[in-house]
Each structure stands twice: as C-alpha cells, then as structure tokens.
C-alpha cells in the first residue's frame, strides 16, 4: 500500500475528510447534468421560430422551392440517421444473444433498411404544395428531435470514453460538444462546412450538442458516484437529476427573457439564435472548472496510479479512511463481467421497458413542445413561454418530493401512482382539446401531469435502473440507456406528425396524441404492478437473488 504523503507546502489532510471539497467536486460534475437539461429544453422556446426561419409557411412565394430542397436533403439525412440508430441497436444485440443469431438479425435488418432507403431516396418529389404537408410535419419533428440523435450516439460511446480516456476527460469532451453546438446553432449559415443547406447545418450542430448530452448523461452521475463516500452517495448522485431539471427551468427563463426583447418577426429571424448561443456561457464555465477537479480515484486505480488515487481519497475521506477505501477499490477492479443473459432475459426486458415507458408516457412532448401546446390553447408566444416556466417550476418542486420520499414510500407505489396521475391528466387534456375547451383547466391538467411524472417516473425510474442490474452485468445498463434515448427520439419525432396532421386535427382537434400518451400511462402502471420488483430496503445482493 502506498505511503501517505501530503504534497509539499500543503496543510495536512483532515482525518475526517473535506466536505467542502467534496461538495465542490459534486457541483462541478453536476454542471454536466445542468447542461443536459439546458441543451435539450432550449428547443422549447425556439421551435416555432426555427420552422418559420428555415422552412417558412405556405403563404410565402418561396415556400415550395425551399421545401422541395429541404425534403430532398432530409431524405438522405434521415437514412443516415436510421443507419446510425441501427448500428447502435445491433452492437447492443451482440451483447445479448449468440454471435450467429446477432449476425443474422443484423444482416436482415441492414438489408431491409438498404432496400427501403433506395426506394425512399429515389422516390419523386411531390409537385403540388398540398402534397407536402405530411412530409413537412415529419421535417419539423426531425429538426426538434435532432439533438436526440446525438444523445443516442453519445450514450453509446460514453462507456468506451469513460473507460479508455477517463471520467474527467469524458466530461471535458461533453463540455466541448456543448460549446461547439451552442456556437454552431447560433450561426449555422456562417459555420456551414458540411455541404448541406443551412437547415441541416443547424441540425448537425444540434446533433453535436446531443453527443455531449449523451456522454454527460452517463459520466456525470458516474463521476459523482465514484468520488462520493458510501454514506453520502445516494443524495449526491440524486443532485445530478436535480441539476437536469434546474437546467431546464433556467433555459425556460432565458427563452422568456429573450422573447420579450423584440417582436414576433425579430424572434423568428434573430431571437432564436440567442436562445441557443446562451448555452455557451454555462458550457465555458463547465469546461474551465473541469481543469481544476481531479480524476476519480477508481479510474486512477484502474490505470495503476495508486499515489494519485490515494491523494484524492485523502482529501475526500480523510487520512485514516483513504488506504482502506483504496484497498477496497483495487479488490473490486478484479471483478469479471458475466454475459448479459446470466440472470435470464427478464431483468434485461424490465430495464428496457422501464426506459421505453418513461418516454412513451409523453414527458418530452411537454418539455420540448410546451410552447406549441400552449399556443394551440390560444396563448401568445410570450404567454406560452411564461406558462412553460410554471411547468418547469412544478417539475423541479416535485422532483425534490420524489428524492425525499423514494426511500420512505418505496419505488413501486410512487411509480404506479405517478402512472395513474399521468394517464388521467393526458386523457383529460386530450378530451379538452377534442371539445375545444382549452382554458385554465387544460393548464391545470398539464401541471398535474408534470407533477405526476416528476414525483415518479422522472427520478425513480433511474433509481430502479441503478438497482436492478447485478454488479456482474452492470454493463447491461447501457442497453436501457440507449433504449431510452431511442424512445425519446421516436416520441419527439412523431408528435408534430400526430399533432399537426390535417385529418387527425379535423377529427380530434389536437387531442389524439394526448390520448395515446394516456394509454401508455395505463400500460406503464400495469407493467410496474405485474413485473417490476420492489427494491426499497433491499441490498444489491438481495436484489440479485431475485433474478437467480
């Protein structure tokens, strides 16, 4: 065991550790979570302006020529996106089933995608503007959900980055991606080096930001967990979820403030740019602060840098505890990884479905499209952004409620109650749109939906995911994370299609999509009730025995 030596000229480390130092490291790492929320929610205030600026509306003379060019490039970029998604799914498939079966399934999927892609790209463009409506709705969804493409990619590569480059360097890469995205999305025409029209230059920069989100979504809580003492780990890691929601609330305020600075025309041409550029400020702060924090002791020990690991542990845990903790860390580094199906398929299935239901209940429709929803209720742009702030505040408050009660009431009761609350709220909201009675009650149902999610499926889903996977197949968590981002992308991509479709709007008056999310709420409650085990008060070893 390395000898304990204090750096020359420094004061001796405390025997009990330095709580202030630990708090600083946690807050710096949690900035990754804050930027996660900030970057994904910024689209809320800019959604309408982006469509007006890049696509226009049918009354404009240039609309048809412009949209034909947009659709032509959209087809190619959509095919590339689907190929990337398929590669991620196939790479995870190789971890679950036997190699020959994975190769067969992957080959068939690639062949089907290839045949469809050839047909889709070569299909003639519509000649009549009236035939463009469905595709334009799909393009809108693609623009709004573009960052989520990067999230899938970032989530898929985060494990490799954290293992090979380190937790700190992984966060530095995420910070650089956030900064590059903020600057590029601000002036996509000035920084268009991709050979595309300006719209897809913007999309590419949003994808880069999404890669930062995907990396931060895994490495930020990992960094906190690895530097936190065992007795403080739960609360400190939960701060990352709090930081995500706080980041969303901050950008809601920023969007509202920017929208108040000019007219609707100014917002459509210039204002939205500053919404995205504002993300450069926290990204720069995050990037700079990361140079002043250490690598985690676990990673340093993994790379054989025991002296450096011990130094960090001394500052966090104290001189007396540090050698023992380092010894325990080095013992766990010899753990072997078991095949993902070592405990059967059920634990994998539950992990995937928890992630999918967390998105299919429609939460990111509220977080990304709240302004659009409130405008459909008849609110002005300013009023819709103000109402969005109220949604964000409710989200933050009830996230705190969940953090404080999850160990008291249990995981399953909170998840089931939340599912029922979301189902009732979404079905009621869809019914109010259907009956054209979108007043104060519609706002109340939006808030009850948000509160129901925030006190249950928001933070509690992540608690369950962190608990149900046995240590020897902890890597299987990556398939749950990837499933979550893919489901998020599907919901965000399809909402404009469901919400703006002329036939559905005529028949259901914007209510159809909300009914679908309400049904998903009911199904999620049944799923948790029947299949998800209660993990409250159980050790990880006791939970592992459930699967055996």
N, C-alpha and C positions, 0 to 999 in steps of 0.2 A: 504493500500500500504506500502511495506517495507520502512523503513527509509534508506536514502542514507548514507552509512558509508564507508569511504576509509579504506583499510587494514592498520593495524598498521605499522608505519615506511615507508609507501609508499607516493609518491607525489600525491597531489590531481589530480583527473582525469580532463582532459580538458573539457571545456564546449562544445566544438565542436567535441570531439572525437579524436581518434588517427588513422590517415590514415595509418601510417607506420605499426601499429599493425594489422589493417585490411588487409593490403597487405601481411603481413607475414602469417596470417591465410589462406588467399586465396591461396597463393603459396604452402603451405604445403598440403592443401586439393587437389590442382591441381596435386600434385605428384601422386595421385591415377589415374588421367587421363593419366599422362605420362607413368605410369607402364602398364595401359590398352593398350596403343599403342605399347609400348616396347614388352610386352609379346605376343601380338597377331601377331606382324610383325616379330619376331625373326625367325619364321619358314621359312621365305623367303630365307634366306641365307643358311639354313641347309637342305632344302627339299631333294636335290639330295643325299647329304651325308647320310642322315637317311635311305633312300631306299637302298643305296649301303651297308651300315653297317649292317642293320637288316635283309634285305631280300636277297641282293646280286643280281646277274644277271644270265641269263640263261647259260652263258658260264662256270660258276663255277660248279664243280662236286657236291658240297653240296647243290646246289640250290633247287632241287626237294624235298629232305628230309626236308630241312629247311622250304620251303614254305608250305609243307603239314602240318607241325606243326603249322606254323603261321595261316593258314586258319582254322585249327581245333579250335584253341582258339579264332580266330577272330569271328567265327560264334556265339559262346557263348556270347562274349563281345558285339557284335552288337545287339543281342537280349536284353541283359540287358539295353543297351543304348536306344533302341527303347521303352522299357518298361518305363524307366525314362522320356523320352520325352512325352509318352502318359499320364503318371501320371500328369505331368505339365499341359498339354492341358486340361485334364479332370478337374483338380482343378480350372482352369480358366473358364471352361464351366459352372460349378456350380454357378459362379457369374453372368452369362449372361442369362441362361434360367431357367425355373422352375425345382425344385429339381427332380421330377419324370422323366421329359424328359432327364435331365442331367444323371440320373442314368441309364436310358435305353440306351442312346447313349454310355455312358462309358462302360456299360456291354457288348454291342455288339462289340465295338472296342477291349476290352480286350479279348473277345472270339476269334475274328478273329486273333489277334496277337498271342494268345496261340496256335491255330491250325497251323498257319504258322510257328511259332517258332519250334514246334515239328518236322514238316516236314523238316525245314531248317537245324536244328542241326543234325538230324539223316540221312540226305542225304549222300550217299557215296562220299568220296573224289575222285577227278579225278586221273586216273592212269597215264595219259600222260601229260608231261610238257606243251605241246602245248595247252592243255585244261585249263591251269591255268591262262592264260593271263588276261582274263576279271576279275577274282577274284583278281588277284594281283593288277590291276588298282584300284579296289574298296578298297583294303587294303591300298594302297598309299594315297588315298583320306581320308580314316579314320584316318591315322596317322597325316596328315596335319591338319585335322579338329578336332582333338581330344580335343583341348583346348576349342572349341566352345560347346562341351557337358557340360563342367563345367560352361561355360558362361550362358547357359540356366538354370542350377541348381542354380547358384549364383544369377542370376536375379530374379528367382522365390522366393528365400528365403530372398532377400535383404530387402523387405518390413517388414517382420517379425523381422529381426535382428535390423533394424533401429528403430522400434517401441519398442521392448522389451529390447534391450541391449544398444541402443543409437547410434547416428551418429558416434561419436568418436570411440567407441568400434567396430562398424561395419568396420570402416577404418583400425583399428588395426588387425582385423581378415583378411581383404583383404591383408594387408601388410605381415602377417604371411604366408598366402597362396602363395603369390608371392615368398617369400623367400624359402619356402619348395619346391615349384615347381622348382625353379632355381637349387637348390642343388640336388634334386632327378633326374631331367632330365640330369644333368651333369654326374652322375654315376648311371644310373638306375640298372645296374647289382649289384653294391655294396649295394644299398639300396632297393633291391627287397625283400619285406616282404609279397608279395601278392600271392605266389604260381603260378605265371604265367611265361612265358618266358620273357626274358629281354625286348623285344619289347613292351610288354603290361605293364611292369613295367614303362617304359618311358611314355606310353600313360596315365597311371593313374596319374603320376606326372604332365603331361600336363593338365589333367582334373582338378587337384587341383589348378593349376595356373589359369585355366579358371573360377573356382569358385570365385577366387579373382577378376578377371576381371568383372564378372557379378555383384558382390557386389559393386565394385568401380564405375561401370558404372551408378549406381543409386545413391549411397550415396555421392560420391564426389561432384556432382553438387548440391545435396540436402544440404550438409553441407555449401557450398558457398552461396547458396540462403538464408539460414536461418541466416547466420551471416552478410550478406551484407545489408547496408541501401537501402531503396527502390530506391533512385535515382541512385544508382551505381550497382544495382543487374544485369541488363542486360549484361553490359560489363564484370562484374566479373564472371558471370556464363559462358559466352562465352569463357573465358580463359581456361575452362576445355576442350572444344573441341580443342582449340589451343594446349593444352598440350598433347592431344591424338596424334595429327598429329606430334608434335615435338618429342614425344617418338618414333614414327615410323621412323622418319628421323634419330634420334640418333642411333637406332639399325642398320639401313642400313649402317651407317658409321662404326659402331663396327664390323659388319659382314665383310665388305670390308677389314678393317684393319686386322682382324683375318685370313681371307682367303689369305692375302698376306704373311703370316708368314711361309708358307710351301707349299709342293707340293699337287697335287690333292689327292694322296694316304694319306698324312698326314691329309688333311682336312676331308677325308672320315672316318678316324679312330679316330682322336683326335680333330681336329679343331672345328668341330660342337659342341663338348662338351663345349668349352669355350664361344661359342655364347650364349648358354643357361645359363651358370654359371655367365656371365656378368650381368645378371638381378638381381643377389644377391646384387650388390652394391647399386643401387637405392632403392631396397626393404629394405635393412638395414637402409639406410638414412631415408626413409619414416617412418619406424617403430619407430625409435628413436625420430624423430621430433614430432610424434603424442603424445608423453608423455608430450610435452611442450605446447600443444594447449588445449583450454577448450572445453567442450561440448557446443552445440549450445543453445542459450537462449530459443528457442522454446521447445526443448526437456526437458531442465531443468524445465521450467514452466509446461510442461506436467506431470512431476513427482513431482510437488509441491515444487520444490527447488527454490523459488522465489528470495531469497537472492543471490544465486549464479548466477541466470539468470540476475539479476539487475547489479551485479558486471561486468559481461561480457558486457552487454549493455552500461554501463558507459564508459568502455574503448573504445568501438567501436563508439558509437553515442554521447557521452558526457553526463555530469551530468543532464542537463536540459531536454534532449530528452528521456533519458532512462526510467523514470517512465511512460511516455505516451506510449512509444513503448511496454513496458511490459504489460500495461493495455490492449492495442490492441491485443497483443498475447493471453492473458488469455481469452479475449472475443471470439476469433476465435477457441479456444480449445473446445468450446461447440457446434461447428457445427456438425450436424448429417450427416452421409453418406447415400445417397439415392441409390436405386437399379440402377445397371449399365444401364438398359434399360429405365430409367426415361425420357430420351430425345430421345427415339427411337433407332433403330439399326444403322441408317446411320452414326452417329458420331463414333460408335464402328467400323463399317466397314471401314470408311475412315482412322481411326487410324491404323487399322491392315494393310490395303493396302499401306499406306504410308511407313510403316515399311518393308513390303514384297518387294515392288518395289525398295526401297533403296538398298536392297541386290540383287534382281534378275537382276538389270542392270549390275551386274558383278564386282562391285568395289573390292571386296575382292579377286577375281581372280587376279587382278592387284597387290593388296597389299601383298598377300601371295605367289603368283606364278610368280611374275615379273621375277625372275631369270630364272625360267623354260621357260617362254615365250621368253626371250632374247636368251637363249641357243638354242631354236628352230629356232631363226633367224640366228644362226651360231656364236654367241658370245662365248668366253671362259668364265670360271667361274668368273675370276677377272673382265673382261669387263662387264659381265652381272650384277654383284653386283655394279659396278660403274654406270651403266645406271639406276639401281634401285635407287641409291642416287638421280639422276636427277629427277626421278619420284616423290620421296619423297619431294624434294625441291619445285617442281611445286605444289604439293598437299598443302604444307604449305603456299606458297605465295597466292594461290587462295582461301584458307580458310580465310585468312585475308581480301581478297577482299570481300567475302561474308559477313563477320562480319561487315564491314564498309558500305555496301550498302543495307543490307536487310531491314532497316527501311526507306531507301530512295526510292528504286525502287519497293518494295513490295515483298511478298512471291511468288505469282503465276508466275509473269514474270520470276523471277530467276529460278524457278523450271522447267518451260516449256522450256526456252532457254537451260538450262542445259541438259534436257532430249533429246532435238534435237541434241545438240552437242555430247552427248554420243552415240546416235543412229548412227549418221553419222560416228563417229570415229570407233565404233566397226564393223559396216558393212564394212567400208573401210579396216580395219585391217584384218578381215576375208577374204576379197577378195584378199588382198596382199598375205596372206598365200596360198590361193587357187591357185593363179597364180605363186606361188614360186618367188615372187619379194619382199623379206623381207629385205629391205635395210634401208636407212635413213628415207624414208617416213613412214615405219612401226613404227619407234621410234617416229616420229612426231605425228602420229595418237594416239599412246599410251599417249603422253603428252597432246594432246588436249582432249582426253577422261578424263584423270585425272583432268585437269583444269576445264572441264565442270562439273564434279562431285563435286569438291571441292568448286566451287562457287555456288552450288545449293543444290543437294540432301544430301551432307555431313552435313553441319551445319543447313541449312534452314529447312530440314525435322524435326530436333529436335526442332527448334523454333515453327513450326506448331504443333507438338505433345504436346508441353508445353502449347499451347494456346487454342486448340480446345476442350479439355475436361473441362466441367464446374466444379467448385470447389466441388460440392456435389458428383460428380462421378470421382473425380481425381484419385481414385484407379484404374480406368479402364485403366489408362496409363500402368499398369503392363502387360496387355494383348498385348499391342502394343510392349512393350519391349521384351516380351517373343517371340512374332511372329518374331521380327527382328533377334533374336539370332537363332531361328529355321531355318529361311530362309537363314541366313548366313551359318549355318551348312550344309544345303542341297546344296547350291551352291559350297561350298568348297569341299564337299564330292564327288560331281558329276563331277567336272571339269576334274580330271585325267581320269575318265571313258570316257568322251566325247573327250578329247584332245588326249589320247593315244590309243583309240580303233583302231585296225588294219583296219577294214573295213572303218570307218569314215576317218582315216588318208589317206588311199588309194584313197578314193573318193574325199575328200575335203582338204587334206594336212593341217591339223590342223586348218582349217578355220571355221568348223561347229559351234563350241561352241561360237565363237565371233558373228556369225550371230544371234544366239539365244539371246544373251545379247543386240544386236542392236534392235531386235524386241521388247524386253522388254522396251527399251528406248522409242520407239514409243508409246507403250501402256501406259507407265507412263505419257507421255506428254498429251495424250488424257484423262487419268484419272484425272489429275490435272485440266485440262481445263474444264471438264464437272462437276466434283463433289466437288472439294476442294474449300472452300470459301476463299476469300482474307481477311486476318486478320490485314493487315497493318493499323495502326492508330486507331484501334478499342479497346475499353476497354474490359476486360474479361466479363463484364456484357453484353455488346453489342453483343459479340460473342455468349454468352449463349442464347440470344434472337433468334439468327438464328436457333438454334435447336428446340426452342419452336414453 
